[in-house]
Amino acid sequence: MKKIVFALATLLLFTSNIFAEKDVKVRFGLEGGFNMTKWNGDLMPDYSVSPDMISATANINDASVRPGFHAGALMDIIIEKHWSIQPEVLFQLEGSTIESPIVVPTFDEEGEYIGDVVADTLKEKFTAGYIRIPVVLYYNIMNVGPGQLSPGLGVYFAGGVCGKSDKKIGDEVRNTFGVGGVLDEFDWGPTVKVGYEFQSVANGLYLNLGFSQGLTTSKTTGLNFTIGYKFQYWKGIKRAYNTGILEYNP
């Protein structure tokens, strides 16, 4: 969580520096959508199953793709006719179903240890809730049909805030994060997005398709589809040192 707070502070400092530039325009918006994610990395160590099972080794490569959702707010910072930066703050729910082989020791008739064998397979469904902060630089291509097409490249930061398994270990349910959890709380990685904003019709409505690849423990691969609305520039809210900020632009 400390890392996600640091990312938020860095974002605020970054945007305040942008606001000091002349003729920068800013809009705000709301968005939500559907996401598909898959965990491809390594789980945390000491993945014990229950007292009556000697050991288990989680094979996260057997994790499945699971659907989820995301929702939040955005800031669209137009720094030049064709260029804009868009930070977002989202809550995103994702997860995965993980198959873990349960390994038990075997012995011969004389009690000598032979080796470990896979006795069974445990399937657990994990959920994971993140506060997610993508920051994307877009190139805006005007007059593509009734709006503008905007491919973009950026980075995201995410902090895990909730999540559990669907199975009990003893008398307790395993948490996704924290002590006894299976994932690091902090995640980050590159993201690629393509957005389309309607202008001549449904002014402010936009669609966005994004792909991201985590670089931490989970190595989460994600595909997001988002729909949202960007409010128009507000006329009465301006900075004394910069008349371009939040400038009304009919």
N, C-alpha and C positions, 0 to 999 in steps of 0.2 A: 504494500500500500504506500510505503514511503516513496517508492520509485514512481508510482503513478501521480503522487502529489508533486514530485519534482518535475515530471513531464508537464503537468498543468501549469506550474510556475514558469517553466521555460516557454510554454506556449503564450502565456500572458505577456511575458517580456518581449517575445518575438513580435506579437501583434501590436504592442505599444510602440515598438520601433517603426513598424510599417505606418502606423497612424501619423507619425511625425513627417511623413513624406507628403508632398503637395498632390492634390487631386486624387487621392485614394478614396474609393467609394466602398461602402460596406453595407451588406444586407444580412438579415437574419432569416432563419427558416426552421421548419420542423420536418422530421422525416421518420420513416419506419419501413420495415420490410422483412424479408424472408432470407435465411441463410442456411447453407449446407456446409458442415465442417467434418474433418477427419483428422484424428491425432495420429501422427506418423513417427513420433520420436520414442524416447525411452521413458518408462515410468520411474518414479522415485524408488530407491532401494528398500529392502526389508518389506517386501510386499507379502506379509503373512496372511493366511486365509482364515484359519480358526485353530483353536488348541488341539483338535483331534486330527488335524492334517499337518504332517511334518513340515512341509514347505511348499511353496508355489513360486513359479517363475512367470511373471506376466509377459506375454508376447503382444506388445502394442501393435505389431505389424498386422495383427488380426483384428484391429479395431475397425469398426464399420462407420460408414457415413451416416450422420444423424441430422435431421432438420432442426431449426431453431428460429429465433426472431431477434430483431434489434429495433430500437427506437431512441430518438433523442433530438438534439438541436444542432444547428450548424451556423457558421459565420462565413459568408461569401465575400472575400476581399478582392476587389477588382483593382489591380495595380497598373494595368495598361490595357489598351483596347482588346488585345487578344490573350492576355494572361491574367489569371486569377489564382488565388490561394484559398483553399477551403478547409479550415479546421472543423472538426465535429466532436461532440461529446455524446457517446451512446451507451446504453445498456444493451449488452448482447448475451443471449442465452444460447449455449451450444452444448455439445456432449459427445459421447461415443459409447458403443457397446464393445467391451474388451473380453476376449477369450483368453483364459489363463490356464495352462496345463498344471494339474496338481501332481507334484512329484513326490513319491514315497520310496523309502529304502526297501530293498528286498534282501533276504537271507536264505542260505541253503539249509538242508536238513540238520546240519551240524551247528547252525547258528552263525556261520561266517557271512560277513557282508558281501554281497555280490555287486550291487549297484543300485541306482535309482531308476524307477520306471514311472511312466505317466499313468496314474491310476484313474484320473477323471479330468474333466475340463470344466472350469468355473466360468460362467458368463455373468458379467456385471454391467449394468447400464449406469453410466455416470452422467450427471449434469454439471455444467459449469457456467456461472454467471460472471461476466466481466464488465467493468467500466472501461470502455474502449475509446481511444482518442486517435483517429486518423488525421493526418495533415497531408493534403494532396495539392500539387501544382498542376493546374489545368491550362491547356491551350484551347482557346475558344474559336471555333470555326463558324462564322456568321452565315445566316441565310441558307441553312440546310433544311429545306422544307419550311414548315411554319415556325422554326426555332433555330437554336444553335447546338452544334455537336461539340462535345468537350472531352477529348482524351486526356488522361492525367496519370501522373506518377508520384508516389509519395511513400510515407512510412506510417505505421501505426504503433501505438503503445497501449497495453491493456493490463489491468490489474484485476485478479480474481477476487470476488467478494462473496460468493456463495456457490454451493454445489454439493451433491451427495450421491452415494451409490444407492441402488435399489435393493441391496441385500444387507442383512445385518451380520456383523462379525462378533459372535458372542451375543451380548445384549445391546450392542451399539451399532449405529449406522456409520459407515466410513465416510468421512468428508473428502471432497475432491482436493481441497487445499489445506494447508496447515499441517499440524502434527498428525501423523498417520495418513496424510493425504497422498495422492499419486502424482500431482502436478505442482510445478512452481507457481507461485501467485502472480509473478510478473511475466509478461509475454510481449514480444515486439517483433517487427519484421517489415519487409517491403510490401507495398500494395499497388495494384494497377487498376484504374477505374476508367470507365467511359460513361459520360453523362449526356443527356439530351434535355434541354430546357425549352418548353413551349413559350412563344412570345406573341405571335400574331393571334393565336387562339389560346385560351386557358393560361393567360399570362402569369408566369411564376411557377406553374406546375412543372416538375421535372422527374425524370427517370434516371436510374443509375445502376450499372452493372459493375461489380468489383471482384477482383481476385486478390488474395493475400496469402503469404507464406511465412509462418512463424519460424523464428530462429532459436527459440529456447527449448526447454525440456520436451514439450508436447509436439513441437514442429507442426503446428496446426496448419492444415491447408483449408482455406475457406473460400466459398463462392457466395456473394451477396447480391440480392436484388432489392433495390430501394426505390420508394416513391415518396416524394416530398413536395413542399411548397416554400418558395422564397418570397418573403414579403418585399414590397417595393420600398425604395429609399424614403426615409422619413424626412419631412420638410423642416420641422422645427428643431431638430437635434443636430447641432454642429459644434465643432471645436473652434475656439477663438483663433488658434494658430493654424487652422486648416479648414477652409470652407468646403473642401471636397468630401470630407467624411460625412456619411449618411445624407449626402445631398439628394434632394428630390430630383428625379429624372424621369418625367412622364414619357 
